[in-house]
């Protein structure tokens, strides 16, 4: 299952967010939680996000899914680890356009802060 992209309705994306939260909350508190997935989220490098995402996101600006995933991570005390590694962008990008010109980092790894 993957998060609906930006061109889908807010209702579809809200439904995904609600289901993700229900599944996440179902796990016992004492278990370490790691979420991996296609969140269709471009997470920007805004200073306010840095405690949650670090300094190494590919994108300068976030899309709506990016803001949603940062808000979820902050609320659930998770780190977006996929944006914390100082690798070359070519190694961080998880999607490439069919013409090979556009690269995005839309798949992410969220890890419990313990």
N, C-alpha and C positions, 0 to 999 in steps of 0.2 A: 504494500500500500504506500502511496506517496501523496504528499500534500498537493492539492490542486494548484495550478499555476495562477499567476496574476490575472490572466484573462478570464478566469472562471468567476462565478458569482461569489459575493461575500458570504452568502448562506452556505455554499459548499465548503469554503475555507473555514467558516465558523464551526461547521459540523465536524470537520477534521480536528480542529483544535479541541473541541469538547470531548471527542472520542480519545484523543491523545491524553488529555488530562485525566479522564476516567481510568484509562489503562495504567497510567503512571501512578495514580493515587491508590490503585488496587494492590501494588507491591508493598511488602512490609517495609517499615521505616529503616530497619537495621540492615537491609540489603543495599549494597552499592548499586547504583543505577547507571546504566550506559545506554543511551539512545543513539542509534545510527539511522540515517535515513535521507531520502530525497525530500527535503523540505521546500524545494523551489524558492529558496531564500537567499537573496543577496544581502549580506550583512556588511554595512558600511563601517568606516573607521571613525565614528564620532567619539569624542572624549567621554561622553556620558556612558557609552557602551563598554569602555575599556576594562572595567573590573570583571565583566562577564566574558568578553570576547578577546581580550589581549590586543596586540598591536599589528597582527599580521594577516588581516583580511585582504583579499584580492580587490575588493570593491571600495570605492570612496563613499558612495551613497548606498543606503538600504532601500530595498523595495518594501512593500507592505508585509509580505511574508517574512522578510528579514526582521522587521520591527516586532512582528508577532513572536518569532522564535526567541529573540532577545528578551522580550517581556516574559514569556513563559519560563525561560531559563533563569532569569532574575527572581521571579516569583517562587520557583521550585528549588532555588539554590543550586543551580547547575552551571557549569562552565561550557562555553562553546569552544571545545578544544581544537576543532578543525581550523580555527582562525588564530591560533596561538603559536604556530610553528613557523620559524623564520626560513622556510624553504623558498626556492624560486617559484614564481607564480605558475610556471608551467607544471609544477608538481602539485600545486594546490587546486588547480581548476579541475572540476568534475564534469563539465559539460562543454562541448564544442559544437558550434553551429555547423550545419551541413556543408557550408562553403569553406570551413576551416579558419575563418577570420575572427570569429567572436568566441571568447573563452569566458566561462563563468564558474564561480564556486557556489554551487547551490545545494550540494549534499553536505551534511554536517554531522558532527559527533558531539553529543552532549553528555557530560559526565558529572556525577554527583560531586559536590564540593568537599566531602569528607576528606 
